[in-house]
């Protein structure tokens, strides 16, 4: 059995890879770690596979990156945002819009987390689909039932992230500020 890996180990791979070859090597290492998890690893298999997918994307290996994103969706553990959010963004970047739409629909039906909603809203915002971005921000707001409670704790990262994304999207759509836009974060 290998020694446990820390988040620092993962970040060290991320920051040291500066060429396509180095990104591919980092992805191979991270994938291997994901295949043989250690009970004391700080990063779970889903996080390791998502990190490996990022490296392959940086190396220009889109198909291989998408395969790893798909594996991360079913792997043990969770990612932040969720692995399906990351897969959705990668599919959009790859121009596979039908597949991205399918992933978005599956995520929506499964009861996404608040942070997933913020991530999906940003995915759509990044490609200029502000209507879908607003829809996802609204789903997130409904999930936390902020419509009746505007007391937000600044250390609640998920809520703060969602409200910041929502505010930006609403401004881009030309909507007047509402109570949630006025929440002091």
C-alpha positions as CSV (number, residue, x, y, z in Angstrom):
1,X,0.0,0.0,0.0
2,X,1.3,3.5,-0.9
3,X,1.6,6.3,1.6
4,X,-1.3,8.8,2.0
5,X,-1.4,11.8,-0.3
6,X,-2.2,15.3,0.9
7,X,-3.9,18.2,-0.9
8,X,-0.4,19.7,-1.0
9,X,0.7,16.7,-3.1
10,X,-2.1,17.3,-5.6
11,X,-1.4,21.0,-5.7
12,X,2.3,20.4,-6.2
13,X,1.5,18.4,-9.3
14,X,-0.8,21.1,-10.5
15,X,1.7,23.9,-10.1
16,X,4.7,22.0,-11.4
17,X,3.1,21.0,-14.7
18,X,4.1,23.6,-17.3
19,X,4.0,21.7,-20.6
20,X,1.6,19.3,-22.3
21,X,3.9,16.4,-21.4
22,X,4.1,17.4,-17.8
23,X,0.3,17.8,-17.6
24,X,-0.1,14.3,-19.1
25,X,2.4,12.9,-16.5
26,X,0.6,14.6,-13.7
27,X,-2.8,13.2,-14.9
28,X,-1.3,9.7,-15.0
29,X,0.0,10.0,-11.4
30,X,-3.4,11.4,-10.2
31,X,-5.3,8.7,-12.0
32,X,-3.1,6.0,-10.4
33,X,-3.7,7.5,-7.0
34,X,-7.4,7.4,-7.6
35,X,-7.2,3.7,-8.7
36,X,-5.5,2.8,-5.4
37,X,-6.8,5.1,-2.7
38,X,-5.3,5.1,0.7
39,X,-7.7,5.4,3.7
40,X,-5.8,8.5,4.9
41,X,-5.7,10.4,1.6
42,X,-6.9,13.9,1.9
43,X,-8.2,13.9,-1.7
44,X,-10.8,11.3,-2.6
45,X,-10.9,9.4,-5.9
46,X,-13.4,11.7,-7.4
47,X,-11.2,14.8,-6.6
48,X,-8.1,13.0,-8.0
49,X,-9.9,12.1,-11.2
50,X,-11.2,15.6,-11.6
51,X,-7.7,17.0,-11.1
52,X,-6.3,14.5,-13.6
53,X,-9.0,15.5,-16.1
54,X,-8.0,19.2,-15.7
55,X,-4.4,18.3,-16.5
56,X,-5.4,16.4,-19.6
57,X,-7.6,19.3,-20.7
58,X,-4.6,21.6,-20.2
59,X,-2.6,19.3,-22.4
60,X,-5.2,19.5,-25.1
61,X,-6.4,15.9,-24.7
62,X,-10.1,16.7,-24.7
63,X,-11.5,13.1,-25.2
64,X,-9.2,11.7,-22.4
65,X,-10.2,14.5,-20.1
66,X,-13.9,13.9,-20.7
67,X,-13.4,10.2,-19.9
68,X,-11.8,11.1,-16.6
69,X,-14.6,13.6,-15.8
70,X,-17.1,10.8,-16.5
71,X,-15.2,8.5,-14.2
72,X,-15.1,11.2,-11.5
73,X,-19.0,11.3,-11.6
74,X,-19.2,7.7,-10.5
75,X,-16.1,7.6,-8.3
76,X,-16.0,7.5,-4.5
77,X,-16.2,10.9,-2.9
78,X,-17.3,14.3,-4.0
79,X,-15.8,17.3,-5.7
80,X,-16.5,21.0,-5.2
81,X,-18.4,21.8,-7.3
82,X,-19.9,18.4,-8.0
83,X,-18.2,16.2,-10.7
84,X,-21.3,16.5,-12.9
85,X,-20.8,20.3,-12.9
86,X,-17.2,19.9,-13.9
87,X,-18.2,17.4,-16.6
88,X,-20.8,19.9,-17.9
89,X,-18.3,22.7,-18.2
90,X,-15.8,20.3,-20.0
91,X,-18.5,19.2,-22.4
92,X,-19.4,22.8,-23.2
93,X,-15.8,23.7,-23.7
94,X,-15.5,20.7,-26.1
95,X,-18.5,21.8,-28.1
96,X,-20.6,18.8,-27.1
97,X,-23.7,20.8,-26.3
98,X,-26.2,17.9,-26.5
99,X,-24.3,15.9,-24.0
100,X,-23.9,18.9,-21.8
101,X,-27.6,19.5,-21.9
102,X,-28.2,15.9,-20.9
103,X,-25.8,16.2,-17.9
104,X,-27.5,19.5,-16.9
105,X,-31.0,17.9,-17.0
106,X,-29.8,14.8,-15.0
107,X,-28.2,17.1,-12.4
108,X,-31.3,19.3,-12.2
109,X,-33.6,16.2,-11.7
110,X,-31.3,14.7,-9.0
111,X,-31.6,17.6,-6.5
112,X,-28.3,19.6,-7.0
113,X,-26.5,21.2,-4.1
114,X,-26.5,24.9,-3.7
115,X,-22.9,25.0,-4.9
116,X,-23.8,22.8,-7.9
117,X,-26.4,25.4,-8.8
118,X,-23.9,28.2,-8.5
119,X,-21.4,26.2,-10.6
120,X,-24.0,25.4,-13.3
121,X,-25.1,29.1,-13.3
122,X,-21.5,30.1,-13.9
123,X,-21.1,27.4,-16.7
124,X,-24.0,28.9,-18.6
125,X,-22.9,32.5,-17.8
126,X,-19.5,31.7,-19.2
127,X,-21.0,30.8,-22.6
128,X,-23.4,33.7,-22.6
129,X,-26.6,31.7,-21.9
130,X,-27.9,34.1,-19.3
131,X,-31.4,32.7,-19.3
132,X,-30.2,29.2,-18.3
133,X,-27.7,30.8,-15.9
134,X,-30.5,32.7,-14.2
135,X,-32.6,29.5,-14.1
136,X,-29.8,27.7,-12.3
137,X,-29.3,30.5,-9.8
138,X,-33.0,30.5,-9.1
139,X,-32.9,26.7,-8.5
140,X,-30.2,27.3,-6.0
141,X,-32.1,30.1,-4.2
142,X,-35.1,27.8,-4.0
143,X,-32.9,25.0,-2.6
144,X,-31.9,27.2,0.4
145,X,-35.3,28.9,0.7
146,X,-33.6,32.3,0.8
147,X,-36.8,34.0,-0.5
148,X,-38.0,34.3,3.1
149,X,-34.8,34.5,5.0
150,X,-32.2,37.0,3.9
151,X,-29.9,36.6,6.9
152,X,-26.7,35.2,5.3
153,X,-23.7,34.2,7.3
154,X,-20.5,35.3,5.4
155,X,-18.8,32.0,6.2
156,X,-21.5,30.0,4.4
157,X,-19.4,29.7,1.2
158,X,-22.1,27.9,-0.8
159,X,-24.7,30.6,-0.2
160,X,-22.3,33.5,-0.7
161,X,-21.1,32.0,-4.0
162,X,-24.6,31.5,-5.2
163,X,-25.7,35.0,-4.3
164,X,-22.7,36.6,-5.9
165,X,-23.2,34.6,-9.2
166,X,-26.9,35.4,-9.1
167,X,-26.3,39.1,-8.6
168,X,-23.9,39.2,-11.5
169,X,-26.3,37.4,-13.8
170,X,-29.2,39.5,-12.9
171,X,-27.1,42.7,-13.6
172,X,-26.1,41.3,-17.0
173,X,-29.8,40.6,-17.7
174,X,-30.7,44.2,-16.8
175,X,-32.9,43.2,-13.9
176,X,-33.4,45.7,-11.1
177,X,-31.9,44.7,-7.7
178,X,-34.1,42.7,-5.5
179,X,-33.9,41.8,-1.8
180,X,-31.4,39.0,-2.4
181,X,-29.2,41.3,-4.5
182,X,-29.1,43.7,-1.6
183,X,-27.9,41.1,0.9
184,X,-24.7,42.4,2.5
185,X,-22.0,39.7,2.0
